[in-house]
Amino acid sequence: MHDESAASAEVPSSSIGRLVKDARSRAGLSMRALAARCEVSQPFLSQIERGHTAPSLATLYRIAAALGVSVSSLLPEAVSTPDILHVAADGGRMLPVSPEADSASGRLLTIGAGHPLEVVEYRVRPGETLGGWFTGDGEQTLFVVEGRVTVELAGEGSWVVEAGGALTHPSNVPHRWSAGAEPCHLLLAVAHRAPGGPSA
């Protein structure tokens, strides 16, 4: 079970909690069932839904995968038109990758349920970690802008991706990243499947 204590200062935890609860209700899942699927404790999930704490990106990805929704659909909408979303250089939503004190943070650049493409920027400083195993839905491409990152895909192997390189794979394959000793700048694009679409 994974529990976290510190809420993100960048995203109102009450907004995340309300969206998680609404998505759980639409999915017809009890809090106990969702907690089991996400590998978090039921009391911690209750804290999220009541807005007492905000989940890390790792936990948010597990919740989204269990509910069959995108991570961005569990975050408050940005101010935009339905078809155009502009994020300023200092905008986006910051969330820690994991609950560890040395965790890197990701900046979500697409927010809201209407976006089939999810884009997250990571700027990893030396000594920061990128969390454990992730799974999701759809397909994802990791592009390394600066530095290098090792990507491990469960049962498939590992790849070292250097600046200018990219790696694309199905999101439902468990995967984890580790950065080198130098600063690392990453962009992750996740294309979610439409509900009822084919699975990988």
QUICORHU-V278828 format. One record per residue. N is the residue number from 0. RES is the residue in one letter. OMEGA is omega in degrees with one decimal (none if undefined). Layout:
BEGIN
<<N RES OMEGA> <N RES OMEGA>>
END
This chain:
BEGIN
<<0 M 179.5> <1 H 175.4> <2 D 178.3> <3 E -176.4> <4 S -172.8> <5 A 176.6> <6 A 176.4> <7 S 178.8> <8 A -173.5> <9 E -176.7> <10 V 179.7> <11 P -176.6> <12 S 178.8> <13 S 178.6> <14 S 177.8> <15 I -178.3> <16 G 179.8> <17 R -179.8> <18 L 176.7> <19 V -179.4> <20 K 179.1> <21 D 179.9> <22 A 177.8> <23 R 178.5> <24 S 178.6> <25 R -179.8> <26 A 179.5> <27 G -178.5> <28 L 171.2> <29 S 177.3> <30 M 179.3> <31 R -178.4> <32 A 179.8> <33 L 179.1> <34 A 179.8> <35 A 179.6> <36 R -176.8> <37 C -176.5> <38 E 170.3> <39 V 178.7> <40 S 178.2> <41 Q 176.9> <42 P 179.1> <43 F 176.9> <44 L 177.2> <45 S 177.2> <46 Q 177.7> <47 I -176.0> <48 E 179.5> <49 R 176.7> <50 G -179.8> <51 H 177.2> <52 T 177.1> <53 A -180.0> <54 P 171.6> <55 S 176.3> <56 L -179.6> <57 A 179.4> <58 T 179.7> <59 L 176.4> <60 Y 178.9> <61 R 178.3> <62 I -179.3> <63 A 179.8> <64 A -179.9> <65 A -179.3> <66 L -179.2> <67 G 179.6> <68 V 176.7> <69 S 175.8> <70 V -176.5> <71 S 178.2> <72 S 178.9> <73 L 178.4> <74 L -179.3> <75 P 179.5> <76 E 170.4> <77 A 177.0> <78 V -176.4> <79 S 170.9> <80 T -179.5> <81 P -174.0> <82 D -174.8> <83 I 178.4> <84 L 178.0> <85 H 176.6> <86 V 179.3> <87 A -178.1> <88 A 178.5> <89 D -178.4> <90 G -176.5> <91 G -179.6> <92 R 179.8> <93 M 174.5> <94 L 175.3> <95 P 178.9> <96 V -178.7> <97 S -179.3> <98 P -178.7> <99 E -177.7> <100 A -177.9> <101 D -177.3> <102 S 168.2> <103 A 176.7> <104 S 175.5> <105 G 177.4> <106 R -179.8> <107 L -174.9> <108 L 175.0> <109 T -175.1> <110 I 173.2> <111 G -173.9> <112 A -174.0> <113 G -175.6> <114 H 179.0> <115 P 179.4> <116 L 178.5> <117 E -179.1> <118 V -179.7> <119 V 176.5> <120 E 176.6> <121 Y 170.4> <122 R -171.9> <123 V 177.6> <124 R 177.6> <125 P -179.8> <126 G 177.8> <127 E -179.1> <128 T -178.3> <129 L 173.2> <130 G -177.0> <131 G -176.5> <132 W 176.2> <133 F 166.0> <134 T 178.0> <135 G 176.3> <136 D 177.7> <137 G -177.9> <138 E -178.2> <139 Q 175.3> <140 T 175.2> <141 L 178.3> <142 F -179.9> <143 V 179.7> <144 V -177.3> <145 E 178.2> <146 G 177.9> <147 R 178.9> <148 V 173.9> <149 T 179.2> <150 V 177.8> <151 E 176.8> <152 L -176.0> <153 A 178.0> <154 G -176.1> <155 E -177.8> <156 G 179.4> <157 S -177.8> <158 W 171.4> <159 V -178.4> <160 V -177.3> <161 E -177.8> <162 A -177.9> <163 G -179.6> <164 G -178.8> <165 A 175.7> <166 L 179.1> <167 T 179.1> <168 H 175.1> <169 P -177.5> <170 S -177.1> <171 N 171.9> <172 V 179.8> <173 P -175.5> <174 H 174.3> <175 R -177.4> <176 W 168.4> <177 S -178.4> <178 A 177.6> <179 G -176.9> <180 A -177.6> <181 E 176.6> <182 P -175.8> <183 C 178.4> <184 H -173.6> <185 L 169.8> <186 L 178.1> <187 L 174.9> <188 A -179.6> <189 V 175.8> <190 A -177.4> <191 H 175.5> <192 R 173.2> <193 A 177.8> <194 P -179.2> <195 G -179.7> <196 G -178.6> <197 P 179.0> <198 S -178.6> <199 A none>>
END
